[in-house]
Amino acid sequence: MIKIKTVLNELKQNVVRPIYLLKGNDYFLQNFFVDYLTKTIFKSGTVEKFFLSIDEMSGKEIIDRIINQDLFASKKIFILRNPQQLKGKANLELIKLCSKPIENHILVLISDEWSSSIIIKKIEKVITPIETQTPYENEIIKWVKYLFKINRKVIDQECIKLLIKNSGDTLSHLNNEVEKICLSVGERELINLNDVKMFSGWKREHQRWEFLRSLGNKNYDESMRLGKMLINNQETMTSLLYPLTYMFQELLYEKINTGTFVNNRNYIPIPPTIKKNIGTFSKNFTYSEIEFIIECLRNIDIKQKTSLSIDETDLVQLISNVTKK
């Protein structure tokens, strides 16, 4: 596994590999790499970049598009997402193609899954994967500085930490917040704390992670106060289901992996503050309690989609189930 920075430095030196395998589901990193590769190869000329969809094309059509060259053997980039979904002969042809790439045809394979399928493992024997998981906080800090720098803005460390706390679940989320902040401050160069709080949804995010923390600590009164505040203002039960489900799934993984090797799980779509406390929260619940809570969340999701349901009623019932001693 190699860092994306290593490959970007290669491209700065105009060193282009015939095939790239991106591994990890941070869409910002995936798109950033493809855009950087495109600019490196085509400079200011005509761009020939093709996205190959397994949902819309057969395996044979995909392989044929990659291997067939035009009369002028012009440079092209082909992007194939989740190649592990290819079946049969196309699967074998792709593996062969990785060993014998087509001249002037640059192939970018993108695997959203961190764990490797059989086909990805075979490709990894030939192609060293590039990590495109959401990085840890020390690396995210560098990305935030870079994103403000390309927007010709200056931001201090305190503002960066607040921005990461509230929006650091993925680089895509962070990039969106940076763009909103930069657009909002206009020509002003210096970004301050008020900008971050006002234009990055600080209040909503802050209340949300406080609510998740109170549930993780089994604090009934605080959970009820914060939960009702969220529901009565800007959240719905449906919007809360996503982070709630992921948090309790992570608590379940923590229970399962206690005392054993834990796989790298950089990407978790919950606030970094909550992610750091998963181990502490897990001690407040038994395995069966977590399973029961996940089942409750699943039932609420079904009810929200199939029948008339009252958000506050669902919320109160969930908080009671989570915080009971």
ChimeraX attribute file (.defattr): number of C-alpha atoms within 10 A of each C-alpha:
attribute: neighborCount
match mode: 1-to-1
recipient: residues
	/A:1	12
	/A:2	12
	/A:3	13
	/A:4	19
	/A:5	12
	/A:6	10
	/A:7	18
	/A:8	17
	/A:9	11
	/A:10	13
	/A:11	17
	/A:12	12
	/A:13	10
	/A:14	12
	/A:15	13
	/A:16	16
	/A:17	15
	/A:18	17
	/A:19	23
	/A:20	20
	/A:21	24
	/A:22	27
	/A:23	24
	/A:24	22
	/A:25	19
	/A:26	21
	/A:27	17
	/A:28	19
	/A:29	21
	/A:30	23
	/A:31	13
	/A:32	12
	/A:33	19
	/A:34	19
	/A:35	11
	/A:36	14
	/A:37	22
	/A:38	18
	/A:39	14
	/A:40	17
	/A:41	19
	/A:42	15
	/A:43	11
	/A:44	9
	/A:45	8
	/A:46	7
	/A:47	14
	/A:48	13
	/A:49	17
	/A:50	14
	/A:51	12
	/A:52	20
	/A:53	16
	/A:54	16
	/A:55	8
	/A:56	9
	/A:57	11
	/A:58	15
	/A:59	22
	/A:60	15
	/A:61	14
	/A:62	20
	/A:63	18
	/A:64	13
	/A:65	12
	/A:66	22
	/A:67	13
	/A:68	11
	/A:69	16
	/A:70	8
	/A:71	6
	/A:72	6
	/A:73	12
	/A:74	11
	/A:75	16
	/A:76	19
	/A:77	22
	/A:78	19
	/A:79	19
	/A:80	18
	/A:81	17
	/A:82	17
	/A:83	24
	/A:84	19
	/A:85	14
	/A:86	18
	/A:87	13
	/A:88	10
	/A:89	11
	/A:90	18
	/A:91	17
	/A:92	13
	/A:93	15
	/A:94	21
	/A:95	17
	/A:96	14
	/A:97	16
	/A:98	20
	/A:99	13
	/A:100	12
	/A:101	17
	/A:102	17
	/A:103	13
	/A:104	13
	/A:105	20
	/A:106	23
	/A:107	23
	/A:108	22
	/A:109	21
	/A:110	22
	/A:111	24
	/A:112	19
	/A:113	15
	/A:114	17
	/A:115	12
	/A:116	15
	/A:117	14
	/A:118	9
	/A:119	17
	/A:120	21
	/A:121	13
	/A:122	15
	/A:123	23
	/A:124	16
	/A:125	12
	/A:126	14
	/A:127	18
	/A:128	15
	/A:129	23
	/A:130	20
	/A:131	21
	/A:132	26
	/A:133	26
	/A:134	24
	/A:135	20
	/A:136	13
	/A:137	16
	/A:138	8
	/A:139	10
	/A:140	20
	/A:141	18
	/A:142	11
	/A:143	16
	/A:144	20
	/A:145	17
	/A:146	14
	/A:147	17
	/A:148	20
	/A:149	12
	/A:150	8
	/A:151	13
	/A:152	13
	/A:153	19
	/A:154	14
	/A:155	17
	/A:156	12
	/A:157	10
	/A:158	10
	/A:159	17
	/A:160	20
	/A:161	16
	/A:162	17
	/A:163	22
	/A:164	21
	/A:165	19
	/A:166	27
	/A:167	25
	/A:168	28
	/A:169	25
	/A:170	25
	/A:171	21
	/A:172	18
	/A:173	17
	/A:174	22
	/A:175	18
	/A:176	13
	/A:177	20
	/A:178	23
	/A:179	15
	/A:180	15
	/A:181	20
	/A:182	22
	/A:183	13
	/A:184	13
	/A:185	15
	/A:186	8
	/A:187	10
	/A:188	12
	/A:189	14
	/A:190	14
	/A:191	18
	/A:192	15
	/A:193	14
	/A:194	11
	/A:195	17
	/A:196	22
	/A:197	19
	/A:198	12
	/A:199	18
	/A:200	23
	/A:201	14
	/A:202	19
	/A:203	12
	/A:204	16
	/A:205	16
	/A:206	15
	/A:207	16
	/A:208	22
	/A:209	20
	/A:210	18
	/A:211	23
	/A:212	23
	/A:213	20
	/A:214	22
	/A:215	24
	/A:216	24
	/A:217	20
	/A:218	21
	/A:219	17
	/A:220	18
	/A:221	13
	/A:222	16
	/A:223	25
	/A:224	20
	/A:225	12
	/A:226	18
	/A:227	25
	/A:228	17
	/A:229	15
	/A:230	19
	/A:231	16
	/A:232	12
	/A:233	9
	/A:234	9
	/A:235	16
	/A:236	15
	/A:237	20
	/A:238	12
	/A:239	11
	/A:240	16
	/A:241	16
	/A:242	14
	/A:243	17
	/A:244	18
	/A:245	18
	/A:246	15
	/A:247	24
	/A:248	21
	/A:249	16
	/A:250	20
	/A:251	27
	/A:252	21
	/A:253	16
	/A:254	20
	/A:255	17
	/A:256	12
	/A:257	12
	/A:258	10
	/A:259	8
	/A:260	8
	/A:261	7
	/A:262	11
	/A:263	9
	/A:264	9
	/A:265	10
	/A:266	17
	/A:267	19
	/A:268	16
	/A:269	16
	/A:270	23
	/A:271	22
	/A:272	20
	/A:273	17
	/A:274	19
	/A:275	18
	/A:276	10
	/A:277	14
	/A:278	19
	/A:279	16
	/A:280	14
	/A:281	21
	/A:282	20
	/A:283	14
	/A:284	16
	/A:285	20
	/A:286	13
	/A:287	15
	/A:288	10
	/A:289	15
	/A:290	20
	/A:291	16
	/A:292	14
	/A:293	19
	/A:294	20
	/A:295	13
	/A:296	18
	/A:297	20
	/A:298	14
	/A:299	13
	/A:300	21
	/A:301	16
	/A:302	11
	/A:303	14
	/A:304	16
	/A:305	11
	/A:306	9
	/A:307	8
	/A:308	8
	/A:309	13
	/A:310	12
	/A:311	17
	/A:312	16
	/A:313	10
	/A:314	18
	/A:315	22
	/A:316	16
	/A:317	12
	/A:318	17
	/A:319	20
	/A:320	15
	/A:321	16
	/A:322	23
	/A:323	19
	/A:324	10
	/A:325	10
